[in-house]
Amino acid sequence: MSLRLSEFRETNLLDKILFGVLSPHEIRQLAKVTVVRGDLYEADGTPVSGGLRDPHFGAIEPGERCPVCGNSREECPGHFGKIELARPVLIPHYTDYVYKILQATCRVCGRITLPEEKIKYYRLIFRRLRGKWPQLAKTFATMVVKEAAQATQCPHCGKPQYKVVYIRPFHFYEKKPEGDVKLTPSEIRERLEKTGSEIEILGVHPERSRPEWMVATVLIVPPLAVRPSITLETGLRSEDDLTHALAEIVRQNEKLRNVIVTNAPETLIEENWMVLQEMVAAYIDNELPGARRLTHRRKRYLKTLAQRLKGKDGRIRGNLSGKRVNYSARTVISPDPYISINEVGVPEEIAKTLTIAMRVTPYNLEEARRYVLNGPDKWPGALFVYKASERKKYDLRFFKDYEKLAESLEPGDVVERHLINGDIVLFNRQPSLHRMSIMGHIVRVMPGKTFRLNLLVCPPYNADFDGDEMNLHVPRLEEAQAEAREIMLVEKHILTPRYGGPIIGGRQDYVSGAYLLTVKTRLFTKEEVERLLSVAGYKGDLPEPAILKPEPLWTGKQLASIFLPEDLSFKGKSKTNAGDLACSDELCLHDSYIVITNGKLLEGVLDKKAIGAEEPNNLLHIIALEYGNSKARQLLDSFYRMFIRMLELRGLTISLHDIDLPDRAKQEIEELIREYKGRVYSIIEEYRKGTLEPIPGRSLEESLEIKIMEVLDELRKRVQEVASNNLDPFNDVFVMARTGARGSDVNISQMAAMLGQQAVRGRRIRRGLRNRVLAHFKENDIEPEAWGFVRSSFRKGLRPTEVFFHAAAGREGLVDTAVKTSQSGYMQRRLINALQDIVVTYDGTVRDLYGNLIQLKYGEDGVDPMKTYHGKPVDVKRIIQRVKASKAETV
């Protein structure tokens, strides 16, 4: 491709860039070497003259001088060469354009096969479209090709036209009355040479991209800097894949030339010509479907031009858009609930490797000297010193006179010091799918080899501690550091922009601990209170005990109230507010309706609905919205530690006895299974008799399956109710499920009572042997157990056939996860590429890179979703609640 810059405006701003195809003349002008030999080195190891390692390609060895420009390898830009092809060959990526032109132009005179008036009219339209609507111009060109291809006779010279057939990647045939005739690249080039300037309406530039240039007669060879060789430990040289591919082309080209010179049979010439065509195509793209692929001696496919550029590891994505960077670190993460959510624990070894540029001033001169005196090995120290007066940089790993250097420090010098506590860094976990995948953290240097992360920050990163690794980047400029602190700090992202709720909040152990702490049946001694409050960092006086005799006792609600804002008033249902424990207002005997007045938790328990992540309009959300991110962060740093300590004091564990059902419950479940199986039999009988009423829009077979699934799903729900009503509601399995910490009533039912019908793609399991899934059942067996119904529970144990059905249903989830990961990753990439230049400007409008107006107001309403009550800019109920609370306080 050639790149030409058209006229500049008076302001010297670039007006436009025009891409075109390199002409043979331009290639010959660029080339400093004509490659005629496939050998690379002579017997004595010197490069072959006229070979692919000819010195005229440019200097790349140390101390070498380029014979073309006279520069050393540092200054030599590299020079192109050329291979004069014995016969023309098609360039595969241009064959679609070649096909368009062959379809739409006369095979004899080269004019477009449309009347003269129409061509003039279409040129006027095309030029107008090309200037304002390029995409529309492309569509218009396609329409012109379709219209011109219909002609059976040229309106200009009167010669008959034949249909051209294109078989990818580079075979063209003409359908003549006597049969199909193959068009050789030479014949195609001759026809393309006849075309004139009117081919612009076919979407081809008539001057910068002449169609005959798309059939190569000379091949450009890149400089050595593009395809350098390396010397192996054995002393042998290993050449680049491009050099190997070009060597194959040179050998085949010489072979074809010899065959032509010796007047060999035409079939032999054509055979060698096609091999050359395939080699040139593979040199450009070695993954063309239906074409020969070039391989290394070890049968490895060569990475040629297209493979260098495209894909995740290509030049664009691998080396330009994203690349390895300095001032970054990567290691495994481990949990630490005792550091702030804003902090990250950085191993000392990493802190001593990463540096921050500290400009010396009169105010930090002594501090800078301390860092220099400590040197690179003692933390906190320094790695480099830049002396402004000397314009010289000292590397402290090799310059050992630290005292002399420290004494010579003066304002204006720069000390590259180690990372220290309080520095700001960016922390990232891949895949980076949303804004919170990279956030700012405050450094806390710690012993060990892993990054330490507060467990509450796991959800936005989707991180866990089963071996996950994360990346740390040090912002270098003071502006970047200020942005990281003010915009990217973790506390600024407690609320997610996706739905306006907390993404950082309680999960699992935090939720169980919160429930056990605040449930009204729990009282604490002074020693327990001190242990709970001390871990939360509370340094004030203890509140008055709720019970004085026989010994002072405090409630968990009192301890929770210490950390709530003093003027906070809040009412709402807890997660446990369901079923038999449901309440609709504060007159609740079940402790499942939360009432907070003036910062005092008076009723209700704290569980997932109050303090959990991804629960909009909960207590944590209200505090973050109404009291600010800083207050919410303080709450997360102190309050939530108390929940973990609560679990340590009480303990939380489960045993098989927690899911043991009494005999009467087991009997009731068996009766339910018999009853619902009877309903399944009756549905099957109706289907066999033809009296089953089909569901609208479904076939009779689909209707049968849907109705059976509905009956068995209802059975599962009934069994779930029986299990829930017959298990101890205070055991730890129930605590976890009811508070939203982990699991659900369905999981409890599966463990204690019955797994139920297993489904694949929303239907009973049908695939397997003929007329039955497994050989353990009779053909056409109507028993639900033969088609994926599992009547056993995990407590009781599964039969072999039930294990198979359960595994089949579980496999669907695993496959879906694997498939959706790649699909969502690709979709995310496309969305980011499409939207990355769209910004909200200072006038409140949304614009693209060129200043074009996208929206008059962001989101058409100017509302930031992160600062809403689950999408609502104003929550009227919440306002009324606050007004009522303030009036009650006044009274």
N, C-alpha and C positions, 0 to 999 in steps of 0.2 A: 504494500500500500504506500502511496505517496501522500504527504501532507503539505498542502499549499496554503499560505496565509494570504487572503485577499487584502484589498486596500484598507489602510488604517484611517480612522477618523482623525480630525484635527487634534483631538485631545489625546491621540496616541493610544486610545482604547481599542482592543481587538474588535473588529466588526463581525467577522464570521470565520469559520474554519471549513474548508472544503476538502473532503477526502476523495481520493481517486485511485485508479489502478496504475501501477508503474508500467510505463511503456518499455518495449525492448531497447529503444534508443537510450532512455534514462538509465536502464540497468547497465548498458555497455559503457555509458559515461561514468557511472559510479564505480564500476569494477576496476581494480588495480591488478587483478590476477585472472588469467583464463585457466581454469582447472582442466587438465587433459589426462592426468594420471591418477589412478585410484590408490597408488602406494603413498604412504605417509613419510617414511624415513628411508634413507639410503643405508647401505650395509654398515657404514661407519657411525650411524646414529644421527646424521644431519638431516634436516627436512628436505624432502624432494622438491625440486624446483618445478612449478606447475602442478604441484599436489595440494592437498587440502591443508597442509601445515607450512605452506610457502611463507617465508618471512614477510612478504608484501601484504599479508593479511593484517599486520600490526604487531608491535612488540608487546609480549606478555611475560618474558623471562626477566629475572633481576639483572640489571646492567646492560640489557639488550637495547640497541638503537633501531628504530624503525627505518628501513631503507626508503620508504615513501615520504614520510613527513620529517624524519630525522629526530623525532622525540624519543624520550625514554618511555618505559611502560606506564609511568605515572601520568604523562602528558599525552601519549598517543591515543587517539580516539578509536583506533581500529579502522580497517578498510575492507570494503566489500570485494568479492570476486564474482565470477560468472562461470556457468557451464553452458556451452553452445550445444543445444540439443540436436541430435541427428534428424529427428522428425518432431513436429509439434505435438504437444500433449495438453489435454484439458486440465484446468485447475478445478478440483472437485467443488470448492465452495462457491464457484461462479456458475456452475452448470444450470442452476435454476434460471439465472438471467439469460444464459445462452439459449435455453429452451424457449423462454418467452419470445426472444428476438426471432428465432427460427420459425416459431408458430405464426408470428404477426408480420413477417416480411417476405417479399417475393424471392423465390429460389434462384431467379435469373437476374433481375435488375436491382434487388436489394431494397426497393421501396416498401413502405408499409402498405398492406393490401386493403386500403380504404380509399374512397374517392378523394381527389385533391381538395375539394371544398371542405370535406369533413376533417381532413388532417389539419387544415389551417384553423378551423373552428376549435378543434380539440386542443391545438397548441395554445391558443388564447386562454382557454379555460384552465389548462394545466399550469401555465405560468402564474396565473392569479392564485390558484390553490397552493402551489409550491411556496409562494411567498408568505401566505398567511396560515394555511392549514396543511402542513407537510403530510400528516397521517392520511388526510382526505385525498391528497394528491396521489399517494401510494395506492389507495383503493381505486381511484379513477384510472390509474395506469393499468391495473388488473382488468378493469372493465373493457378498456381499449384492446388489450391483448385478446380477450374472449371474442370481441366483435370481429377483429381482424382475422382471427384463426378460422372463422366460418367461411371465408372466401375460397372458392374453388378455381377462380381465375384472377390473375393480376389485373386490376383496373388501369394500370399504367402501360404494361408491355403486352398484355393479353395472353401470357403464358399460363398453362394449367398449374395449379398448386396442389401439392400432395400433403396429406396429414403426416406430422412428425411425431414419432413415439419416443418417449424418454424413459429408459430403464436405469434406475439409480445404481451405482453412483456416476457412471460416465459413458453410458451406451445410448447412442441415438440411431433411430431407424426411420426411413421414409417409406410410407405405404404407397407403392406404385401399383399400377394395374397388373404388371407382371409378377408382383410379389414384393416382400419387404427387402429394402436395400439398406445395408449398414452405412452410416456416414462416418468417415474417418475424421480425426481432428484436423487434417490438412484441408479436407473439403469444407468442414464447418468454418474454418478460418477464412477460406476464400469467400464464402457466402457472407460472413460478418464484415469483411473488408468493404463490401459493396454498399453497406448502409450509410445513410447520410445524417444530417443534423436533426431530421424529424423524429429520430428514435428517442428524443427526450420525452415524448408523450408515453413511452413504454417504461419510464422511470430510470433511464440510463443517460448519464451525462455524455453528450456527443463528442466532447473534446477531452475532458479529464479522465473519462473511463471508456475509451474506445472498446467496442465489444470484441474486436479481434485480439486485443491485449489479454483477454480472458483465456485465450488458447496460447500457452507459453511456447515460444521458440528459443528463449534463453532463460536459464534459471539463475536467480541471484543467490550467491553464497555468503552467509554472514561472516563477520570478522572473527578472529580467534578469541577475542574477549568475550564473545557470546557463547563460545563452545571450547573453553580451555581444557587442556589435558592435565592430569595429575600424575605425580611419580609415586608409585607404591613402595612399600618397605622393601620389596624384593629388588627394587631398582628398575623394574619394568614401568613403562608408561601406560596409563589407562586413558583412553580417549572418550570424549563426550558422545552421547547418543546421537546428536545431530551430525557429528563427524562420521560416525559409522553409517548413518543413513545416506549421507552425501557420497561416501565412498562406494556404496552399493549402486547409487544412481550413475556415478562416473563409469564404473565397470560395465554396467548394462548399456549405457549410452555408447561406449566404445565398441561393445559387442554388436549393437544394432548398426553402427556406422560400417563395421567390417562386413556384416551380412549384406548391406546395401551395395557396397563397393564391389563385392565379389559376385554380383548378379545372382544371388541365391533365389530360390523359388519364392513367389509372393506370399505363400502361406507361412514360410519361415520368417520373412520380414514382419508380417502382421503379428505373428506370435511374439517375437522379441519386442516389437513396438508396444504391444499390450502390457508386457512385463514392465517396460520402462514407464508406461502410463500409471501402472499400479504403484510402482516405487515412488514416483513423484507425488502421487496422491497420499501415500503413507507417510512421506517426509513432511507433508503439511499437516495431516491428521491421521494418526496410526490407529484410529478406532472407527473408521468408516465402515458401516454395515455392508456386507457383501463384497468387500475388497480384501486384497492380500494385506497381511500385517507384517511389518519388518521385525525381525527378532535378532537377539544377541546370540553369540555362540552357545550360551547356556540356555537357550530357548526362552529367555526373558524378552517380553515385548519392549521395543525401544520407546522412550518418551520423546516424541517429536514436537513440532512447533505448537500445535493445538493443545497437546497435553501439558506443555510448559505454562500456558496462559490460563486454561480454564480449571474449574473445580476448586475445592477447598485448599489444596496445597499448591495451586498455580500461582503465577506471578501476581495476579490482581488481588486475590483474596489472601494468599499466603504470605506475600512479601510487601504489598503496597497498602491495602486496606487494613490488614491486621498483621502485626509482626512481633517478634520477640523484642522486649525493651529492657533498658537498664533501669536501675532503681526500683526493682520489683523482686518479690520473693514468693515462693510457693512451698507449702508443707501441709501435713495432715492437721485437721482441727480436732480439738478435744474440749469437753464441756467444763465450764467454771461458773457456777451460779452466784459466786461472791464478787464478781467484777461487775461494773455498771454495764447496762446495755449499750452505752456509748463507747465502751472501751473494747480493746482487743489486746490479749496477752501476746506479746512478741518475744520469741526466744532471744536470749542475749547474743547468741552467735549471729542471728540475722540483724539485730540492732547494731552490731559492730561492723557489719558489711555495708548496710544501707546508710547513706549520708544525707544531711541537709546543709545547704550552703548558708552559712551564717556570716553576714557582713559585719565587720568589726566597727564599732562606734565607741565614743568615749564612755558610754554607759555600760557596755558589755565587754570592755577590754579585758578585765580581770577574769571573767568567765571564759572568754576565748583562750586566754593563756593557760587556764586549768586544763582545757581540752587538749591543747597542744602538748602540755607536759605529760599528760597521761598516755599520749601516743596512740597507735592503732590497736594495741593488744589489751589495753585496760579500759573498761567501760566506766563512765562515759569519756570517750577520747575523741581523736580526730584522725582522718586518713590523709587529707591533703591540705596544704596552705598555699593560697595564691597571694604573692606579694605584689601589690599594685605598683609600687615605686620601681621594682626590678623587672616587672612584667614577666615574672617567672613563677612556675608552679612547683612546689616541693611535695614529693611523695614520702610520707612519714614512715612507710614500710622500709624504705631504703636510706632515708636521711635520719641519722640517729641523734644528732645534736639538738634534742628537743628544747633544752634550756635556752640556747642561743636564739633559736627560732621564736620561742615564746617572748623573749625579751625584745626582739625586733618588731613584734606586731605593732601596728599602728592603724588608726581609723582609715577605712577604705580597703583594707585587706579583706580577703574572704577565707574563712576556715570551714572546710568540709567536715563537720562533726558527726558523731554517731547519732542514731535515733535515741531520744531520751523520753522519759515519761512526760506526757502532755503534748507531744507532737501529734499532728493530724495526718492520717493516712487513709487511703481508699482501700476497701476490702471487697472482694468479689468472689462469687461462686458461679461456675458455669453449669448448665447453660444459662446465659444472661437473658431471661425472657421478659422481664419487666423492669421498671425504674429501680425498684428496691433490690435488684440483684447486685448492685454496686452502691455502697454507702460509705460515708465517712466515719472513721472510728478514732478515738483518742488512744495513743500508744501507752501501754503499760508493760515495761520490760520485765520478763519473768524467767526463771530457770526452766530448763527442759528443751525439747526439740519441736514442740507443736504450738500452733496458734491456739490461744484460749478464747472461747466465745461463750457469752451468756446464753443459756438455753432459750430464753425468751426471744432471741433474735433469729432462731432457726427458721420460723415460717416464711419470712420474706425471701430468704436465700434458698428455701426448700432443702435445708442442710440437715444431716443427721451425723452421728459419730461412729459410723461403721466403716470408716476408712476414707471418708470424704477429704478432698484437698481443696484449699482455697488460695486465692492470689492476693497479695498485698502490694500496693503501689504507693510510692512516696511522691506527693506533688512537690515540684521543685520551686516554682515561683511563688512569691508572697501573695499574688493575686489568686493563684490556684489554691493555696492553703486557706485563704480567706473564704473563697467560694465553698470549699469542702466543709468548713466549720459552719457557715451560715446557711448553706443550701442542702448539703449532702449528709450532715450529721444524722445518726440513727434516730434521735428523738424527733427529728423533723418528719420522719416517715412512719410514726406509730399508726397513723391513719392512712389507709390505702386509697389511691385515686380511682380504684376500680368500682367500689360501691360505697365509699364514704363510711367505713367502719374500721375498727382496729385490726391490723394484720399482725401486730406484735401484742401478745397477750397470753393469758394462761392456757395451758393445754395439759392433758394427762395428769401427772403428779401434782401440778399446781392446782388443778381444779378439785381433785380429791382432797388435797390438804385444806383448801379454802372451805369446802363443805364440812369436813371434820372439825375445823377450828370454830366455825360459826353456828353449827347446829345447837339447838337450845338444850339438848340433853348433856352437853359437855361443859364441865366446870374445871378451873385450873387453880392449882395451889400457887403460892407466892414464888416458889422455886421454879415452877414451870413457866409462870409469867415472865420471870426474869430471863430465862433461857430463850423464850420466844422473842421478847423485845430486844434482847441484846444482839441477836443475829440480824435483826432488822436495822440495827444502828440507832435505836431510840435512846436518847440520853436525858429525857425529862423525868418528871415524877410519875409514880404509878397512879392510875385513877383509883377512886374509892372502890373497895371490893363490893360485889353485888350481894354476897352473903358474909356476915360477920362471925356467926357462931355455927358450930363449935370451933371452926377455924376460918380465917379469911379466904374466900374463894371468888374468883373472877370468871366472867363469861367470855367466850371467844368474841362475841359481838362488841364487848368493851374494848378488847385489844385491837380489833379491826377499826373501830371508830377513831382511835388515836391518830391514824394516818390519813383519814379523810379530810377534805377541806372543811373548815369550821362552818361555812355558810351553805354547804351542799344540802339540797333536799331532793330526794329521788324516790319514786315508787315504780314498781314493776314486778312481773312474775319471774320466779326462778325456774331453772330447768326441771326441778322436781315437781313443779306445779302442773301435774298431769294426772289423769286417771282418778284414783281415790283421793289423791292429795291436792286436787284442784281447788283454788280459791280465786275470786274475782276482785277482792278488795282487802283492805288491811284487817278486816275482821276474820282473820284466818287462824285456825287452831293447829294447822299442819306445819307451820313455820316455812311455808313455800311462797309467801308473798313478801317481797322486800320493801321495807319502809325505812328511809333514812331522813331524819329531820335535823337540821342545823349540824350536820356532820356526825350525827350519832346513829349507828345502825340499831334500830329498835326492834325490827321484826325481820324474819326471813333469813335464808342461808345464802352465802355467796357460792355460786357454782358457775358452770360454763356460760350461762346466760347473763351473768353479772360481770365476770372478770375474764371471760374467755376471748381468744383471738377469733376473728371472723364472725363476730356476733354484733351486728350493727345496733345502735341505739341502746347499748347496755351501759352499765355504770362506768366502765373504762372509757367508752366512747364519749359519754357526756363530760367526764372530767377533762379529756384531751381537747374537746371542742370549746368548753366554757371556761376552763382554767389554764389552757395553754399546754403546749408540748412539754415544757420544762417540768410542770407539776405532774403530768402523766408519767414522765421518766422517773421522777423522784419516787412516785408510788410504785412503779415497777421495780426499782432498785431496792426498796426497803420492804414494803408490804408483802411482795411475793416471796421474799426469802423466808418469811415467817410461815408461809404455807408449806414449804419444803421441810422446815424444822418440825412442823406439826406432825408430818408423816414419820419423821425420824423418832419422835417421842411416842407416838401411838403404834406405828407399824401398820403396814397394809399388805395383806397377802391373801391368797385364796387356796382352798383345798377342795377335794372331791366332794366333801360333805356339804359344801355351799350349794352344790347343784343336785343334791339327792332329793328326789320327789317321794312323797308318801305313797303307800300302795293304792289308796283310794284315787289319787290323782292319776297314777299309771293306768288304773282300770278305766277311769273316765276318758283318758286319751285313746285307749283301745276301742272303746265304744264309739268315739267320734270318728276314728279311722274306718270302722265298719260301716257307719252311717254314710260317710262321704264316698266310700268306695262303691256303695250301692247306688249312689247318685251318678257316679261315673259309668257304671254298668248300664243304667237306664238311658243315659245319653248315647252310649255306643249302640244300644238296641234300637233306639230311634233312628240312628244313622243307617243301620242295616236295613230297617224296614222302609227307609226313605221318607219318614215323617219328621225328621229333624229340620227345624226352621233355620235356613241359612242367615248369617249376619249380612246386612246390606253391604255390598262391595266385596264380599268374600265368597270363595268357592265353598262347596259343602265340606270338603276335607279340612280346609282352613277353619271353617266355623266349628267343626268337631273339636279340633285341637284347642281353639281359643276357649270353648266352653269347658272342656276338661281342665285346662289350666286355671280357669276362674274358680271352678269347684275346689281344686286342690289348693289354690292360694287361700281360699276362704277357710279350708281345713287348717292350714298352717297358722292363720290368725287366731282361730278358736283354740288350737293347742297352745299357742303362745299365751293366751289369756289364762288358761288353766295352769300353766307352768308359773306365770307371774304371781298368781293368787295363792299358790301353794309353796312358795319359797320364802325363807326368812327375809323380810325387806331390809334388815339391818346388816346382812352379811356383806362382805367387801365386794363380791361380784356385783351385787345390786347397787352398792355405793358408786362404783365406777360407771355402770351403765346409766343410772338415773341422773347422775350429776353431769353427764356428758364428757367425763374424763376419757373413757375408752369403751368401745363396744356399744351394744344396744340390746333391747329386749329380744330381738330376733336371735342374736348370738347366744343369749342365755337359753332361749327355747331350743336352739340347735344342740347346745351342750347337754341340757337336762331332759328334753322330751323327744324331739323328732327333727330330722333335717328337712323333710318335705320333698316336693317335686324338684328335680334338677332340670335346668333348662339350658339349651344351647340356641342362641339367636332367637330367644323368646318362645321357643317351641319345645315340646318334650323331645327327649333324645331318640331319634329315629334311625340314624345311620349305623350300619353294622352289617350283619348277615342278612340274607334274603328273608323277609317277613318276620324278622326278629333281630334284636340288637346283638345279643350274646347267645352262645351255644347252650347256656344254662337254662334257657327258657324254650317252651314249645313254639312252633310256628303259629303266627296269628293269635298268640296269647293276649287276652284282653285285660289281664291283671295290671294295674298301674305299676307294680313293682318291676314288670318286664320292660317298661318304657321310661325308667329313670326316677321312679318314686322311691324315696328312702325313708322307711318308717322307723329306723333306729336312730338313736342319739349318740353323740360322742361319748357320753358317760357310759352308755350300755355297750358301745362298740359296734362297728359296721361289718356287715358280711362282705365277702370278696366282691360280689357284683355291685354292692352299694358303694364300695371304695372306688370302683371303676367309674360309676356314674358321677360320683362327686368330683373325681379327678377330671372327667371330661368337661364338666361345667366350669371347674376352676381354670382349666387350660384356656378357655375362651377369654377370660379376663387377662391372662398373661399375654396372649397373642395380641389382643386389643391394645394393651399398654405398649408393646413393642412397635406395633404399626403406627399408632397415634403419635408416638414420640417423634418419629422421623417426619411424619406429615405436619405436625404442629411446628416443628423446628423450621421446616422449609417455608411454611406459611408465615411464620414470624419474620423470617429473613426478607420475604417479599414485602410484607407490610412496612418493616423498618426502612427498606430502600425507597418505598413509595412516599413515606411520611417524614423522613428525617430532616427535610429542609423546610417543613411547615412550622411557622413560629407565630406566637401572639406578640404583636408589636406594641410599642408604647401608646399608640392611640386606641388600643383595645381591639383592633381588627386582627384577623388571622390571615397571614399572607404566605406565599411561597418564596422560593429563592430569588425570583425575578420581581418581587413586589406585587404580583397579581393577587387580587382580593379573593380569598376563599370564603371567609365568613365576615359579616359586619361585626359580630360579637362571638366570642369563643363559645361553642356549643349552642349558639343562637340565643342564649340567655345570660351569658357572662358569669355563670356559676361554676366555681371549682368543685368538682365532685368530692374531693378530699375533705372539704369543709362543710359538707351537708349532713343532714340527718337521714342517712340511707337514701340519698338521691333527692330529698326534699330540702330546698334552701331554708325553709322555715318550718319548724315543728310546732304547730299551734297547741297541741296537747301539752307539750313540754313547757311552753310559755305559760299556759294556764296553771300547770302544776307549780311552777316557780312563783307565780303571783299569789296563789293560794298559800303557799308556804310562808312567803314574806308577810302576808296579812295575819296569818296565825301567829307568827313571831311578834308582830306589833301588838296584837291583842294580849 
